[in-house]
Amino acid sequence: MDKTDIGILKALQEDGRASAQQLSETVGLSAAPVWRRVKALEANKVITGYSAQVDRSKVGLQGCMFAQISLERHSAGTVETFERSVRDAPEILECYAVTGDSDFLLKILVESPEAYDRFLHRFLFNLPGIRQTRTIVVLRELKHEVRLPL
């Protein structure tokens, strides 16, 4: 990975629909080598996909919560069941194994606090092996960045 690849990545983070010609103007190479570099970045899983950034409030997802989850046991079966369940829940956008008082931190998007309550009772509270959940309700989003600091 060199400065040109980083330049391509920065430009694609700004505009994922940029053409090879547009990228070539940004990084100072012709379009063909830029296209080959983009394909190599994709093949090497540096670029893992392309998507639209959607304003969650405009699609009715007003409730952003973080849930701290502590497991009763850390056996392979308990952890695998939890991780599989989390991957299958569309409301859970992110899941991190963490240090400290809890084992996992989940970022959850729902329509409202009432929808979160339903999610807790329908999903989280029914998962086996959970000892405790603690919820942090987001009051206001100060920064939401999806671009990496390259």
C-alpha positions as CSV (number, residue, x, y, z in Angstrom):
1,M,0.0,0.0,0.0
2,D,1.5,3.3,-1.1
3,K,0.5,7.0,-1.1
4,T,-1.4,6.5,-4.3
5,D,-3.5,3.7,-2.8
6,I,-4.2,5.9,0.3
7,G,-5.2,8.7,-2.0
8,I,-7.6,6.4,-3.9
9,L,-9.1,5.2,-0.6
10,K,-9.5,8.8,0.7
11,A,-11.3,9.8,-2.5
12,L,-13.6,6.8,-2.5
13,Q,-14.5,7.5,1.2
14,E,-15.6,10.9,0.1
15,D,-17.4,9.7,-3.0
16,G,-17.9,5.9,-3.4
17,R,-19.3,6.5,-6.9
18,A,-16.3,8.3,-8.2
19,S,-15.2,7.0,-11.6
20,A,-11.7,5.9,-12.4
21,Q,-11.3,9.1,-14.4
22,Q,-12.3,11.2,-11.4
23,L,-10.0,9.2,-9.2
24,S,-7.1,9.6,-11.7
25,E,-7.4,13.4,-11.5
26,T,-7.2,13.2,-7.7
27,V,-4.2,10.9,-7.5
28,G,-2.3,12.0,-10.6
29,L,-2.4,8.7,-12.6
30,S,-4.2,7.8,-15.7
31,A,-7.6,6.0,-15.4
32,A,-6.4,2.5,-16.4
33,P,-3.8,2.1,-13.6
34,V,-6.2,3.7,-11.1
35,W,-8.9,1.1,-12.1
36,R,-6.4,-1.7,-11.6
37,R,-5.5,-0.4,-8.2
38,V,-9.1,-0.2,-7.2
39,K,-9.7,-3.8,-8.3
40,A,-6.6,-4.9,-6.4
41,L,-7.8,-3.1,-3.2
42,E,-11.2,-4.8,-3.6
43,A,-9.5,-8.2,-4.2
44,N,-7.3,-7.8,-1.2
45,K,-10.4,-6.9,0.9
46,V,-9.0,-3.4,1.7
47,I,-12.2,-2.1,0.1
48,T,-15.0,-4.3,1.6
49,G,-18.0,-2.9,-0.1
50,Y,-19.9,0.2,-1.2
51,S,-23.1,1.6,0.3
52,A,-25.2,4.7,0.6
53,Q,-25.1,6.7,3.8
54,V,-28.6,7.1,5.0
55,D,-29.9,9.7,7.5
56,R,-31.4,7.4,10.2
57,S,-33.8,10.1,11.4
58,K,-35.3,10.4,7.9
59,V,-36.2,6.7,7.8
60,G,-37.8,6.6,11.3
61,L,-34.9,5.3,13.3
62,Q,-34.9,7.9,16.1
63,G,-33.7,5.6,18.9
64,C,-30.0,5.0,19.2
65,M,-28.9,2.9,22.2
66,F,-25.8,1.3,23.4
67,A,-26.3,-1.9,25.4
68,Q,-23.6,-3.3,27.6
69,I,-23.9,-7.0,27.9
70,S,-22.4,-9.3,30.5
71,L,-22.6,-13.1,30.1
72,E,-23.1,-15.6,32.9
73,R,-20.5,-17.9,31.5
74,H,-17.8,-17.6,28.9
75,S,-18.0,-21.1,27.6
76,A,-17.5,-21.5,23.8
77,G,-21.1,-22.5,23.4
78,T,-22.5,-19.5,25.2
79,V,-20.3,-17.0,23.4
80,E,-21.0,-18.6,20.0
81,T,-24.7,-18.6,20.6
82,F,-24.6,-14.9,21.6
83,E,-22.4,-13.9,18.7
84,R,-24.6,-15.7,16.1
85,S,-27.8,-14.2,17.5
86,V,-26.2,-10.7,17.4
87,R,-25.2,-11.1,13.8
88,D,-28.7,-12.1,12.9
89,A,-30.4,-9.1,14.5
90,P,-30.9,-6.3,12.0
91,E,-31.4,-3.7,14.8
92,I,-27.8,-4.3,16.1
93,L,-25.5,-2.3,13.9
94,E,-22.3,-2.9,15.7
95,C,-21.0,-5.4,18.3
96,Y,-17.7,-5.2,20.1
97,A,-16.1,-7.6,22.6
98,V,-14.8,-5.2,25.3
99,T,-12.9,-5.1,28.5
100,G,-14.2,-3.7,31.8
101,D,-17.5,-4.4,33.6
102,S,-19.2,-5.9,30.6
103,D,-18.3,-8.4,27.9
104,F,-19.9,-6.8,24.8
105,L,-21.0,-3.4,23.7
106,L,-23.9,-3.2,21.1
107,K,-25.0,-0.3,19.0
108,I,-28.7,-0.6,18.4
109,L,-31.0,1.5,16.2
110,V,-34.8,1.3,16.6
111,E,-37.7,3.6,16.0
112,S,-38.3,4.8,19.6
113,P,-37.6,4.0,23.2
114,E,-40.8,1.9,23.1
115,A,-39.4,-0.1,20.2
116,Y,-36.2,-0.6,22.2
117,D,-38.3,-2.0,25.1
118,R,-39.9,-4.4,22.7
119,F,-36.5,-5.4,21.3
120,L,-35.2,-6.1,24.8
121,H,-38.2,-8.3,25.7
122,R,-38.5,-10.0,22.3
123,F,-34.8,-10.6,21.7
124,L,-32.1,-9.7,24.3
125,F,-33.9,-11.0,27.4
126,N,-34.5,-14.3,25.6
127,L,-30.9,-15.0,24.8
128,P,-29.5,-17.7,27.0
129,G,-26.5,-16.9,29.1
130,I,-27.0,-13.2,29.6
131,R,-26.3,-12.2,33.2
132,Q,-26.9,-8.4,32.8
133,T,-27.7,-5.7,30.3
134,R,-27.2,-2.0,30.8
135,T,-28.5,0.5,28.3
136,I,-27.1,3.9,27.4
137,V,-29.6,6.1,25.5
138,V,-28.2,8.5,23.0
139,L,-29.7,11.9,23.6
140,R,-27.9,13.7,20.8
141,E,-25.4,12.7,18.2
142,L,-22.4,15.1,18.1
143,K,-20.3,13.2,15.6
144,H,-21.0,10.3,13.3
145,E,-18.0,9.6,11.0
146,V,-17.8,6.6,8.7
147,R,-14.6,7.6,6.9
148,L,-11.3,6.2,8.3
149,P,-8.6,8.7,9.3
150,L,-6.2,7.8,6.5
